[in-house]
Amino acid sequence: MPRQEYDITYASSVIAEINYTLIENRFVENAEFGSIVLYDHSLYANSDMQQVTVQSMSGFVLSNAIGANYPSNTNLFHWNIHHCTLEGNKNGGIDLKLPYTWLYNENFTHTVVVEDSNFLKNQNFEFVIGGHYAKVNITRNKFLDNQCKIGLVSILGMEKLTRIVQNEMNDNYVQRYVVEMNMESHADKFGTVTAMINRNKIRNNRFLGSSIQFTNVEEMSNAYTPETYAIAIRGLQQVNVTRNILTNRNLQFELLAGVKAGSIHNELNARENFWGVGFDSQTIRERIFDFDDWNSFSTTIFSPWLADDHNDAMLIHDQSSIDTLSHSSSFIPQILGGRLNRSLVLHARDRPYI
């Protein structure tokens, strides 16, 4: 037979970088959908894309659609939102779902930057960044007086290199949380992907509905399914939660440490925050839902903490270990739960310990 040559190349593809830049825009009082910044990434799912840039000039509404498709493709998306305002919209917010990317690394990946923007007095509001690995920077924004669909800010999907820094999130009405990071899968090309929630002011946010009523502290700490919380860290990614001002007395907890732990030594760093309550560790612990409340969660390290509601306030260190040694003989728990870090004798009593 004559010699034949075969081309075994399956496909040639060009990775495109698609940029969305919004600068000094105002999306105000839209009645039907609000001003939801979305894009259907399936429009750019071809393997032969050239570089595409979509830029929104002052006063131009990019999209009012709801819903986004995010198939696997070879494209990278860069969202840049600077000095924009979403105010008084009846339904919507920002919902970005980043597509799976076949070829990516720490320098060549999706990015989302939201800086110096205002989200004010919107109804049925949500701010969601989901999907594939990305570099996410949410800095110096104001989220004020919004009525939220479920929560205010959500970071979902594959773990992301995340900075949520120097934002104000005050006086919002939420169904469940103010900020939640729920990472369901690891970025397979990296070891540890860092994330931080740092120097934010998260104050006076309220449950959207009738206030949750608890008859006593025991009932609150024994609730294994918290209804509301200011910050939730769920899933697989460790997050540093530091130097934040947390005063949300209408919410059941300030922090939910829901990182899936493979070891009891897995710890969530929540040092140097202001918790809006007294200076003793027990009072602060009642504002945190972690391993001591549900033993598949991680333990939380919250000492030292800030003495007042300034990000650079004096630090107070936990003295409970010293108190434990000096008062261990008189320690009688009201309910049993969490870790035992001292000797304990259970005496007979009329009501159960659990």
RATA-V50985 format. One record per backbone hydrogen bond with DSSP energy under -0.5 kcal/mol. CO is the residue of the C=O (numbers start at 0). NH is the residue of the N-H. If there is no record, write none. Layout:
CO:NH
CO:NH
//
This chain:
5:7
13:15
15:17
15:75
16:18
16:51
17:77
18:53
19:79
20:55
21:81
24:84
25:27
26:86
29:89
34:36
35:37
36:94
38:40
39:42
40:43
41:44
45:48
46:13
51:18
52:54
53:20
54:56
55:22
56:59
59:61
68:40
69:99
72:101
75:17
76:78
76:110
77:19
77:79
78:112
79:21
79:81
80:114
81:23
83:117
84:26
84:86
85:119
86:28
88:122
91:125
92:36
93:127
94:96
95:97
95:129
97:131
99:72
101:103
104:107
107:104
109:134
110:78
111:136
112:80
113:138
114:82
116:141
117:85
118:143
119:87
121:146
122:91
123:91
124:148
125:93
126:153
127:95
128:155
129:97
130:157
132:109
133:135
133:160
134:111
135:162
136:113
136:138
137:164
138:115
140:167
141:118
141:143
142:169
143:120
145:147
145:172
146:124
149:174
149:175
149:176
150:149
151:126
152:179
153:128
153:155
154:181
156:183
156:184
159:161
160:135
161:195
162:137
162:164
163:197
164:139
166:168
166:200
167:142
168:202
169:144
171:173
171:205
172:147
173:207
175:228
176:151
177:152
178:231
179:154
179:181
180:233
181:156
181:183
182:235
184:158
185:187
186:189
190:192
191:193
193:161
194:239
195:163
196:241
197:165
199:201
199:244
200:168
200:202
201:246
202:170
205:173
206:208
215:219
216:220
217:221
219:222
221:223
227:252
228:177
229:177
229:178
230:255
231:180
231:233
232:257
233:182
233:236
234:259
238:240
239:196
239:241
241:198
243:245
243:273
244:201
244:246
246:203
247:250
252:229
253:230
254:256
254:288
255:232
255:257
256:297
257:234
258:260
262:265
264:266
265:298
266:268
267:269
267:300
268:240
270:242
271:242
272:274
272:305
273:245
279:283
280:284
281:285
283:286
284:287
286:253
286:254
287:289
288:256
289:292
289:293
293:296
295:260
297:290
298:267
299:301
300:269
303:271
304:315
307:309
309:312
313:306
315:303
315:304
318:322
319:323
320:324
321:325
322:326
323:327
326:329
327:330
329:331
338:340
344:346
352:335
//
